[in-house]
Amino acid sequence: MRATKRRPVVRLTADGARRARADTLAGEEPLEIRVAGAPYSVTMRTPGADFDLVAGFLVSEGVIWDAGQVASVGYGAGVNPDGTRSYNVVEVRLAPGVAPPAPTLTRHVYTSSSCGICGTASIEAVTRASRFPPAGDDLRIRLEELLALGERLRRGQQVFDTTGGVHAAGLFAVDDDGTARLECLREDVGRHNAVDKTVGWALREGRLPLRRAVLQVSGRASFELVQKAHMAGVPALAAVSAPSALAVELAEECGLTLVGFSRGESVNVYAGEHRILA
């Protein structure tokens, strides 16, 4: 189980040259999530920080929101076709008294931006499901700090440096003077998985809700990523690319600061401008 794998590739150029070599690619394998002994979901992910991924996913689903609700997290039994142990099943045992997910559900429909349900229903479902109240005004970040987050995230992307094929998410804690420091960075082929891995880290560290943090992502800001930020109590989400219209609507409803096109010299602020010290 590795985050990267070597594979043969043939490089062809316009001048007719042909060169065979090995290339390093981002790993992508299925991960089955089992909760309280029952299958819950399967996601494709880049191996690594699997326990964080599962914990963050369950926070996004509203299954858990406190580290004390988890009794144990571990790899399930299983073998690969070649006889080696499989690390593609993670089992979560909930603490006594914590209700497991309903057996008829594999995941809440509102967590997928492609589920096809209406925007109003999606927003209402998210705001009802969150265990944390809407983000307050504790966080204030200086504009120059906000502008630097994308590049600071990029500099920490070790798997991307090798493969060029993964997304990243980073949690930046904001101090009283408006400066930000990186606390957790995770990479994955799925942008939603990268966010879940950071949220799961925060849960396992007892940091939720993340009232004094900015979540910086390497791609666009989808409805799903705003939802995940809200479920973790994150007051600000910044992306290097554009948000969707529904993402902006959800950010406004939940009181989040939503920033897009954050690329070092300027940002577009779609919601929550009051948290940015310009």
Phi, psi and chi 1 to 4 in degrees:
 res  aa     phi    psi   chi1   chi2   chi3   chi4
   1 MET       -  108.5 -174.4 -178.7   69.4      -
   2 ARG  -134.3  151.4  -65.5  174.2  -63.6  178.4
   3 ALA   -73.2  -24.1      -      -      -      -
   4 THR  -132.4  156.6   61.6      -      -      -
   5 LYS  -141.2  146.8  -64.6 -176.4  178.5 -179.2
   6 ARG   -93.7  132.3  -60.8  -79.3  -72.9  175.8
   7 ARG  -139.1  146.7  -70.3  -68.9 -175.4  -92.6
   8 PRO   -70.0  146.4   25.1  -33.6      -      -
   9 VAL  -146.4  148.5   62.7      -      -      -
  10 VAL  -110.6  122.2  175.6      -      -      -
  11 ARG   -98.5  121.6 -177.5  176.3  178.3   84.5
  12 LEU  -112.8  136.5  -55.4  176.7      -      -
  13 THR  -119.8  162.3   57.5      -      -      -
  14 ALA   -62.0  -23.6      -      -      -      -
  15 ASP   -83.7    5.4   59.8    4.5      -      -
  16 GLY    94.3    0.6      -      -      -      -
  17 ALA   -72.4  147.9      -      -      -      -
  18 ARG  -134.1  127.5  179.3 -176.0 -175.3  -82.7
  19 ARG  -138.5  124.7 -179.8 -173.1  176.7 -167.1
  20 ALA   -94.4  134.5      -      -      -      -
  21 ARG  -157.8  178.5   60.7 -175.6  179.4   87.6
  22 ALA  -101.3  141.4      -      -      -      -
  23 ASP  -122.0  149.3 -160.2    4.5      -      -
  24 THR   -96.9  123.7  -57.8      -      -      -
  25 LEU  -117.0  153.8  -54.1  177.8      -      -
  26 ALA   -71.0  135.5      -      -      -      -
  27 GLY   -70.5  147.1      -      -      -      -
  28 GLU  -147.4  115.1 -175.7  176.2   21.7      -
  29 GLU  -139.8  153.8  -61.8 -178.8   16.9      -
  30 PRO   -74.1  146.0   28.2  -35.2      -      -
  31 LEU  -127.9  118.4 -179.5   68.9      -      -
  32 GLU   -91.0  130.7  179.4 -176.8  -11.8      -
  33 ILE  -106.0  124.2  -59.5  170.3      -      -
  34 ARG  -116.8  133.3  -62.9  176.8 -177.6  171.0
  35 VAL  -124.2  126.3 -178.9      -      -      -
  36 ALA    55.0   38.0      -      -      -      -
  37 GLY    85.0   -1.5      -      -      -      -
  38 ALA  -119.6  142.9      -      -      -      -
  39 PRO   -60.2  138.4  -20.5   32.3      -      -
  40 TYR  -120.3  -45.0 -175.6   67.7      -      -
  41 SER  -162.4  161.6 -176.9      -      -      -
  42 VAL  -129.4  132.2  175.8      -      -      -
  43 THR  -132.5  148.7 -175.3      -      -      -
  44 MET   -88.9  130.1  -61.9  -60.4  -63.0      -
  45 ARG  -147.2  164.7   98.1  -60.9 -171.5 -168.9
  46 THR   -84.1  122.1  -62.3      -      -      -
  47 PRO   -55.7  143.1  -27.2   36.9      -      -
  48 GLY   127.2  136.2      -      -      -      -
  49 ALA    53.7   39.7      -      -      -      -
  50 ASP   -63.2  -38.2  -71.7  -23.5      -      -
  51 PHE   -67.9  -37.2  -63.7  168.7      -      -
  52 ASP   -63.3  -43.2  -72.0  -15.1      -      -
  53 LEU   -57.8  -47.7  168.8   60.0      -      -
  54 VAL   -66.2  -43.9  171.0      -      -      -
  55 ALA   -61.5  -44.8      -      -      -      -
  56 GLY   -65.9  -37.8      -      -      -      -
  57 PHE   -61.6  -42.2  177.1   75.9      -      -
  58 LEU   -70.3  -29.2  -66.2  179.9      -      -
  59 VAL   -65.3  -45.2  170.5      -      -      -
  60 SER   -61.8  -30.9  -62.5      -      -      -
  61 GLU   -82.4   -8.3  -64.1  -70.2  -78.4      -
  62 GLY    78.7   12.2      -      -      -      -
  63 VAL   -75.0  -42.2  176.8      -      -      -
  64 ILE  -134.5  159.9   58.1  174.8      -      -
  65 TRP  -151.2    6.9   53.4   93.5      -      -
  66 ASP  -144.9  141.8 -175.3  -88.4      -      -
  67 ALA   -60.8  -30.1      -      -      -      -
  68 GLY   -68.8  -10.7      -      -      -      -
  69 GLN   -82.5   -6.6  -65.5  173.4  -58.3      -
  70 VAL  -109.7  121.5  178.8      -      -      -
  71 ALA   -81.3  -40.9      -      -      -      -
  72 SER  -163.3  153.8   65.1      -      -      -
  73 VAL  -134.7  130.1 -179.0      -      -      -
  74 GLY  -159.2  165.6      -      -      -      -
  75 TYR   -76.1  138.6  -72.0  108.2      -      -
  76 GLY   -80.5  166.3      -      -      -      -
  77 ALA   -71.1  147.6      -      -      -      -
  78 GLY   161.3  157.1      -      -      -      -
  79 VAL  -130.9  153.2  -64.8      -      -      -
  80 ASN   -81.9  167.0  -64.4  -46.7      -      -
  81 PRO   -56.0  -27.6  -27.9   35.4      -      -
  82 ASP   -87.0    4.3   60.7    1.6      -      -
  83 GLY    93.3   -8.3      -      -      -      -
  84 THR   -78.3  159.6   59.3      -      -      -
  85 ARG   -67.4  139.4 -177.5 -178.4  177.9 -175.5
  86 SER   -90.9  138.5  171.5      -      -      -
  87 TYR  -116.7   33.9  -69.2   92.3      -      -
  88 ASN  -108.0   17.2  -73.0  -26.2      -      -
  89 VAL  -132.0  126.9  176.2      -      -      -
  90 VAL  -118.8  129.2  169.0      -      -      -
  91 GLU  -109.4  131.8  -63.2 -176.6  -16.8      -
  92 VAL  -113.2  125.2  178.2      -      -      -
  93 ARG  -106.9  121.4 -172.7  165.6   61.5   88.5
  94 LEU   -81.1  153.3  -59.7  174.8      -      -
  95 ALA   -67.6  154.8      -      -      -      -
  96 PRO   -54.8  135.1  -25.9   34.9      -      -
  97 GLY    90.5  -10.0      -      -      -      -
  98 VAL   -87.6  123.9  178.2      -      -      -
  99 ALA   -72.1  131.4      -      -      -      -
 100 PRO   -73.9  164.9   28.8  -34.8      -      -
 101 PRO   -61.1  151.6  -17.8   29.3      -      -
 102 ALA   -58.9  134.6      -      -      -      -
 103 PRO   -62.0  -19.9   20.6  -31.7      -      -
 104 THR   -83.6   -6.9   56.1      -      -      -
 105 LEU  -106.7  136.6  -61.8  178.7      -      -
 106 THR   -98.2  -31.6   55.9      -      -      -
 107 ARG  -170.1  155.5   61.0  177.8  -64.6  179.1
 108 HIS   -68.4  137.6  -62.3  -52.7      -      -
 109 VAL   -63.5  -27.6  -66.5      -      -      -
 110 TYR   -75.0   -5.2   61.6   76.9      -      -
 111 THR   -83.7   -5.0   59.0      -      -      -
 112 SER  -109.5  127.2  172.5      -      -      -
 113 SER   -73.7   -8.7   59.2      -      -      -
 114 SER  -111.4   19.9   60.1      -      -      -
 115 CYS   -76.2  -17.0   63.2      -      -      -
 116 GLY    86.4    1.4      -      -      -      -
 117 ILE   -82.0  163.2   62.1  176.6      -      -
 118 CYS   -72.3  154.5   76.0      -      -      -
 119 GLY   -62.2  -41.4      -      -      -      -
 120 THR   -61.0  -45.6  -59.4      -      -      -
 121 ALA   -62.7  -38.4      -      -      -      -
 122 SER   -62.5  -47.4  -59.2      -      -      -
 123 ILE   -66.0  -42.6  -69.2  174.2      -      -
 124 GLU   -62.8  -39.1  -71.3  178.6   -9.1      -
 125 ALA   -63.6  -42.8      -      -      -      -
 126 VAL   -67.1  -47.6  171.8      -      -      -
 127 THR   -66.1  -30.1   53.2      -      -      -
 128 ARG   -73.8  -34.4  -77.9 -161.3  -52.0  -92.6
 129 ALA   -80.0  -26.8      -      -      -      -
 130 SER   -63.7  136.5  177.2      -      -      -
 131 ARG   -86.3   -5.7  -64.0  -70.2  176.1  167.9
 132 PHE  -112.2  141.9  -54.9  120.7      -      -
 133 PRO   -66.0  163.6   24.6  -33.4      -      -
 134 PRO   -52.6  146.9  -26.1   34.6      -      -
 135 ALA   -57.1  134.9      -      -      -      -
 136 GLY   -85.7 -160.0      -      -      -      -
 137 ASP  -110.7   25.7  -64.8  -26.8      -      -
 138 ASP   -65.8  -33.3  -66.3  -19.3      -      -
 139 LEU   -87.0  132.4 -179.6  137.1      -      -
 140 ARG  -137.2  124.8  -69.9  -71.8 -166.5  -83.6
 141 ILE  -121.1  137.7 -176.0  168.8      -      -
 142 ARG   -71.7  142.0  -66.4  161.0   64.1  179.7
 143 LEU   -57.8  -42.3  176.6   58.8      -      -
 144 GLU   -64.4  -30.3   60.3  -92.7   29.4      -
 145 GLU   -70.2  -44.7  -69.8  -74.7  -55.8      -
 146 LEU   -59.7  -42.9 -178.3   63.2      -      -
 147 LEU   -63.7  -26.7  -69.0  171.4      -      -
 148 ALA   -86.0  -12.6      -      -      -      -
 149 LEU   -64.4  -39.3  -62.7 -171.8      -      -
 150 GLY   -60.4  -44.6      -      -      -      -
 151 GLU   -69.9  -36.9  176.6   57.4   27.8      -
 152 ARG   -65.3  -37.1  -68.4  170.9   64.4 -176.7
 153 LEU   -64.1  -45.9 -176.7   75.7      -      -
 154 ARG   -60.5  -40.0  172.6   64.6 -170.8   86.8
 155 ARG   -65.0  -23.4  -69.8 -160.5  -59.3  -93.5
 156 GLY   -91.9    1.6      -      -      -      -
 157 GLN   -85.8   86.9  -69.8 -175.1 -110.9      -
 158 GLN   -71.3  -40.3  -62.8  179.4   -1.8      -
 159 VAL   -69.2  -37.8  178.4      -      -      -
 160 PHE   -63.9  -39.2 -177.3   87.3      -      -
 161 ASP   -58.4  -33.4  -75.1  -19.2      -      -
 162 THR   -85.8  -35.4  -55.4      -      -      -
 163 THR  -114.4  -29.8   67.1      -      -      -
 164 GLY    69.2   16.7      -      -      -      -
 165 GLY  -131.3   28.6      -      -      -      -
 166 VAL  -135.4  157.2  -67.6      -      -      -
 167 HIS   -92.7  168.4  -67.8  -78.8      -      -
 168 ALA  -141.1  152.8      -      -      -      -
 169 ALA  -138.0  140.8      -      -      -      -
 170 GLY  -135.7  140.1      -      -      -      -
 171 LEU   -99.3  121.3  -75.6  173.1      -      -
 172 PHE  -112.5  117.7  -70.8   84.1      -      -
 173 ALA   -77.8  135.7      -      -      -      -
 174 VAL  -107.4  124.1 -179.7      -      -      -
 175 ASP   -82.4  174.9  -64.5  -34.0      -      -
 176 ASP   -62.3  -27.0  -69.6  -21.2      -      -
 177 ASP   -87.4    6.4   61.5   -2.7      -      -
 178 GLY    86.2    6.1      -      -      -      -
 179 THR   -90.4  155.4   59.3      -      -      -
 180 ALA  -122.2  144.0      -      -      -      -
 181 ARG  -133.0  138.2   47.8 -168.6  166.0   79.0
 182 LEU   -72.5  127.7  178.6   62.4      -      -
 183 GLU  -110.5  -31.4  -69.5 -154.0  -42.5      -
 184 CYS  -153.6  132.3  177.7      -      -      -
 185 LEU  -131.2  132.7 -173.4  153.8      -      -
 186 ARG  -134.6  148.6  -64.5  -72.5 -174.4  -93.6
 187 GLU  -122.6  152.4  -63.5  179.0   89.6      -
 188 ASP  -169.0  156.7 -159.9  -81.2      -      -
 189 VAL   -65.3  -24.6  -71.1      -      -      -
 190 GLY  -105.3  127.2      -      -      -      -
 191 ARG   -62.4  -34.0   61.9  172.2   60.3   88.3
 192 HIS   -68.0  -35.0   56.2  -70.7      -      -
 193 ASN   -67.3  -39.4  -72.9  -19.8      -      -
 194 ALA   -60.6  -41.2      -      -      -      -
 195 VAL   -66.5  -44.4  169.9      -      -      -
 196 ASP   -58.8  -36.7  -80.1  -19.4      -      -
 197 LYS   -65.7  -37.4  -73.1  178.0  177.1  179.9
 198 THR   -71.5  -41.0   62.1      -      -      -
 199 VAL   -65.0  -40.3  171.0      -      -      -
 200 GLY   -63.2  -39.2      -      -      -      -
 201 TRP   -59.2  -45.0  169.7   86.1      -      -
 202 ALA   -63.6  -40.2      -      -      -      -
 203 LEU   -61.8  -48.1  174.8   91.9      -      -
 204 ARG   -66.9  -22.3  -74.5  153.7   55.3   83.1
 205 GLU   -92.2    0.6  -68.6  -69.9  -40.8      -
 206 GLY    71.8   31.8      -      -      -      -
 207 ARG   -97.5   -9.0  -55.7  -73.4 -172.8   90.4
 208 LEU   -78.4  142.5  -63.2 -172.3      -      -
 209 PRO   -78.5  151.8   29.0  -34.7      -      -
 210 LEU   -90.1   68.2  -70.6  159.3      -      -
 211 ARG   -70.2  -22.0  -68.3  -57.7 -170.1 -151.5
 212 ARG  -118.4   44.5  -60.0  -65.2  -60.2  -88.7
 213 ALA  -136.7  150.5      -      -      -      -
 214 VAL  -110.7  131.8  175.6      -      -      -
 215 LEU   -97.0  114.3  175.3   62.4      -      -
 216 GLN  -104.4  130.2  173.6   73.0   48.7      -
 217 VAL  -122.5  155.4  -63.7      -      -      -
 218 SER   -84.8  -17.1   60.6      -      -      -
 219 GLY  -113.8 -141.4      -      -      -      -
 220 ARG   -85.7  168.3   63.6 -175.0 -179.8   87.9
 221 ALA  -104.8   97.5      -      -      -      -
 222 SER   -86.5  168.0   65.6      -      -      -
 223 PHE   -54.6  -41.8  168.9   83.2      -      -
 224 GLU   -62.5  -38.7 -175.2  177.7   18.1      -
 225 LEU   -71.1  -37.4  -62.7 -165.2      -      -
 226 VAL   -63.2  -41.1  175.9      -      -      -
 227 GLN   -59.2  -45.0  173.4 -106.7  -37.0      -
 228 LYS   -65.1  -39.5  -69.8  177.9 -178.4  -65.6
 229 ALA   -62.1  -44.7      -      -      -      -
 230 HIS   -63.4  -41.7  173.7   59.9      -      -
 231 MET   -65.3  -24.4  -65.1  -66.6  -78.1      -
 232 ALA   -95.1    0.7      -      -      -      -
 233 GLY    76.9   21.1      -      -      -      -
 234 VAL   -80.2  127.9  175.6      -      -      -
 235 PRO   -86.4  -12.9   29.9  -33.2      -      -
 236 ALA  -145.6  134.2      -      -      -      -
 237 LEU  -125.8  126.9  170.2   64.0      -      -
 238 ALA  -121.7  138.8      -      -      -      -
 239 ALA  -133.3  150.9      -      -      -      -
 240 VAL   -80.6  -13.2  -60.0      -      -      -
 241 SER  -121.1 -161.7 -169.3      -      -      -
 242 ALA   -86.2  154.7      -      -      -      -
 243 PRO   -90.8  164.6   34.5  -34.7      -      -
 244 SER   -87.8  163.5   67.9      -      -      -
 245 ALA   -62.3  -39.2      -      -      -      -
 246 LEU   -69.6  -32.7 -170.4   56.7      -      -
 247 ALA   -61.9  -41.6      -      -      -      -
 248 VAL   -65.1  -42.5  174.8      -      -      -
 249 GLU   -61.0  -42.6  -68.3  177.3   30.5      -
 250 LEU   -67.2  -41.0  178.1   57.9      -      -
 251 ALA   -60.2  -43.2      -      -      -      -
 252 GLU   -63.2  -42.8  -68.9  174.4  -22.4      -
 253 GLU   -65.3  -37.3 -179.5   70.3   21.6      -
 254 CYS   -91.7   -4.8  -64.0      -      -      -
 255 GLY    77.4   25.2      -      -      -      -
 256 LEU   -88.5  151.2  -94.2   72.2      -      -
 257 THR   -85.9  124.9  -63.9      -      -      -
 258 LEU  -123.3  120.9  179.5   59.2      -      -
 259 VAL  -121.2  136.0  169.9      -      -      -
 260 GLY  -127.2  167.6      -      -      -      -
 261 PHE    52.0   42.2  -64.2  103.6      -      -
 262 SER   -85.4   98.0 -179.5      -      -      -
 263 ARG  -131.1   30.4  -62.6  174.2  179.8  173.8
 264 GLY   103.9  -34.3      -      -      -      -
 265 GLU  -115.5  -23.5  -63.2 -178.7   -5.8      -
 266 SER  -157.1  163.8   65.0      -      -      -
 267 VAL  -139.1  155.2  -63.3      -      -      -
 268 ASN  -103.1  123.2  -72.9   -3.9      -      -
 269 VAL  -102.1  115.3 -176.2      -      -      -
 270 TYR   -96.4  -20.7  -64.9   88.7      -      -
 271 ALA  -161.8  148.5      -      -      -      -
 272 GLY    70.8   40.7      -      -      -      -
 273 GLU   -63.4  -22.8 -178.4 -174.7   -4.1      -
 274 HIS   -64.3  -16.8   64.6  -78.5      -      -
 275 ARG   -84.5   -4.0  -67.4 -166.1  179.2   91.7
 276 ILE  -104.5  122.0  -57.8  171.4      -      -
 277 LEU   -89.4   97.1  -58.1  173.2      -      -
 278 ALA   -84.4      -      -      -      -      -
